[in-house]
């Protein structure tokens, strides 16, 4: 028993809404901000066919089909998106709207749809779907909105020294963030169908950026990997850490 009463569940002030938006679905959980030992409470999880043209409609339907998410919660929204552009914060502060200009020069998107997230000297821009930025700002005013790769960067940026590769695994995808101290070297998302794919992408990233795997610490998190996959990283990399 968690000891919570009906009044606790009704008190939106002691819950934080966590929305995760994927190209193929969406989930919503509530985290208790007072009883931090409680497991997150699932509100809903839904899947759809990957179709960029209908992503906004699918998200809108999921939200309106589960109106509890519209209660007055503080909210954090994580958008899982591969087409991201990391930039020095100093660069985009020089000119108003620079982040939109840089992003739309690389990816096909409208300036009004570009969202940004900043961690000190690094800013990331992304635009998953036309109209999504406006929908989220209207529907979840005040929500903290970010993308998955920046989320991984924040979690690992200050957690060690030297060269580190953070690999966050989930169904069919994994995020790879390569760090040199607190400096970002690379951040990308790649699909996988077998654990060997995760090994391939990790070592390919290190090779592309001229990083020695024997001097790189690997941090694995997310969905657990088979023991032989973990052992491979442990054998060829400086050390390995597994985080929940």
Number of C-alpha atoms within 10 A of each C-alpha: 3 8 6 10 9 7 8 13 13 11 12 16 14 16 23 18 25 24 22 19 20 19 22 15 17 20 17 22 19 22 19 20 12 10 13 9 10 12 12 16 14 13 16 16 14 12 13 14 11 12 11 14 10 14 23 19 14 20 21 14 11 20 19 11 11 13 10 13 22 13 11 15 20 18 21 17 19 19 21 22 18 18 15 24 19 21 17 15 17 12 13 17 11 9 10 9 11 14 26 21 15 16 24 19 10 11 13 10 17 15 17 13 17 21 21 18 18 16 14 10 11 18 19 21 22 26 27 24 19 19 16 20 17 13 14 16 13 10 13 20 12 13 16 14 18 21 23 22 24 22 15 18 22 15 11 18 20 11 10 13 13 12 21 30 26 26 23 22 22 15 10 10 14 22 24 24 24 28 23 17 16 18 16 15 16 17 21 18 21 15 15 18 10 9 14 13 14 23 16 11 20 23 17 13 20 19 12 9 11 9 17 14 21 13 14 21 24 23 19 21 19 15 12 15 16 9 8 11 15 18 13 12 22 16 12 16 19 16 16 20 13 14 10 7
